[in-house]
Structure formats: C-alpha cells, structure tokens
Amino acid sequence: MSWIFLSICSAIVLGVYDLLKKLAVRENAVPPVLFFGVLTGAASWLLLRAVTSFLPEEWQGGLRIDPLTLAEHGFLFGKGVLVSASWIFGYFSLKHLPITIAGPIRSTAPIWTIVFAVLLMGEMPNGLQWVGVAMILVAFYAFSLLGKAEGIVFHREKWVYFLIAATVLGAFSALYDKFLLQTLGIRVATLQFWFSIYLLAVMTPFVLVWRFGMKVRTRFEWRWVIPAVGLGLLIADAFYFLAIAQDGALISVISPVRRTSVIIGFIGGILILGERRNLPRKAASLALMLAGVILLNWKGQ
C-alpha cells in the first residue's frame, strides 16, 4: 500500500479515536482513563509478542521485534515521555472543551511542523504555504470568537493553552517519528512494541499520584469505551508508522493528511454529543482551516 493511502487510513481511524477519547473523559477523571487506555495498548502488544514468539522467524513477518541498542531504547523512552506530555495536556483540554472547537485547534499541528522544519532543518515554505499558514491563523481566530460565544475566552482559558501545548508537542513528535523510523531505521513493530511499554512506564507514576497523592480528585467511572481508545490508537499508529517508514514518505504531507481526522470528530460531536451551537460558522471556519492545511501540503514547482 502507498504511504498516502496508509496516511488516509490513519486519519480515518484517528478521527474515530478522537471521538472515543471525548466519550471516555467526559465528566470523568483523566489520569485513569489515560492509564487504562495505555495499558490496553501495551497488553495487546505483549499478547502479540507472546503468540508470535512461538512462530518461526520467517513467519513473524511485520510483527517481528528486533533487538535494540541501549541508545535506541533511550530514544524510544524519550518518545514515551514526549507523547505522554502531549496526551496529558490533550486529554485534560478535550475533557473541558467542545470537540467541535478542540478538534479544529488540534488540526493546526501542520503549522508547528513547518515552524520546526524551518528552525531545525533549514526548510523554507513557498508562497502558497505561507498563504495556508495565514488561512489557518484566521480560522483559529474565528474559532476563538465562536468559543467566546460559548463562554470560552481563549486568552483566559487555561484549557486552550493546554490544547496548544498538546498540539505543539504532537507536531514535534511527528518529526521525531521520522527520525526514529527513517534515520535510525527502527522497524514499525519494534517501535510500536517498545513505545507501548515505555508509555505505560511513564503513565504509571502519573496515575499513582492521582490515586494516592491527591486529597481531592475527580471521580473515575469505568467505561468500556476506554479500552477501545487504546485499541483505536494502536490501529491508527500502525497505519501512521507504516506510512512514515516507506521510502520517499514526506512528514510534511503525512501530517496534514492525518489532520483531516478532525472532520470525523466534528461530525461525531454534532451527531453523538449534540454540539450544535454556532454550527454553520464552525463549519465555515473548519473549511477555511482545512483549505489552509491543503495549501501547507503544496510543494509548488
């Protein structure tokens, strides 16, 4: 399968995953939701590892886990820390903000990918890409006005800053993924397996502090959608990592394609969560933002 097709598949699953996250954290404690979602992912990979270990190596195919150096383990642990920080910010913000506003803000991630590419890799966007950046910023401002109409003042709302932090960290993580898969040459299954383990290791102290170190904490309610969040992430990441690992894959293309997942979350927020306030203006702002994302993907001649 081509890396573009894999990116589209990842975007579709990611949209469903975002909706599941909202259902899991709505009026619920965030740390245990995060922990049990991560635990589901790690347990799934440990089960796959146990099953495939009984198979001949030539039958293991794409599920084979390669040995890593200590330095490579360090890089994967770093990814676990980076993604954990992004998720903690993201889950808390998603709990307190409507998905029809939170989702589009997360779709500004390609802007930050371009910023990092310019600052760290010496890349320079062309004219149309700068127009795309401007369109996304205008759409972001439009969402700030819509948020104000719903009682969310962007420059005073800490959950908006949480969401921006999650988005910036997520954009940096995309560049880091390309480094792990293309520069270091770590295979997809190996990356996902150890990333799941290290993610669980990082999240465990977080949930223990919530459980035993906080006198006042939000009540946790178990919902069967929580393990579905973990499985959804596994599938979305599998498509995503397979796309990045292919020769010629461009993270500057994959990142904008993945952000189209916001469409699924947006529709789900309307149909399932009943977030219908200011719907026409939100849809228009979302369309402007997606048009900007498309221009970010424009390479020119």
Buried (B, 14 or more C-beta within 10 A) or exposed (E): EEBBEBBBBBBBBBBBBBBBBBBBBBEBBBBBBBBBBBBBBBBBBBEBBEEBEEEEEEEBEEBBBEEBEEEBEEBBBEBBEBBBBBBBBBBBBBBBBBBBBBBBBBBBBBBBBBBBBEEEEEEEBEEBBBBBBEBBBBBBEBBBEBBBEBEBEBEEBEBBBBBBBBBBBBBBBBBBBBBBBBEBEBBBBBBBBBBBBBBBBBBEEBBEEBBEEEEEEBEBEEBEBBBBBBBBBBBBBBBBBBBBBBEEBBBBBBBBBBBBBBBBBBEBBBEEBEBEEBBEBBEBBBEBBBBBBBBBBBEEE
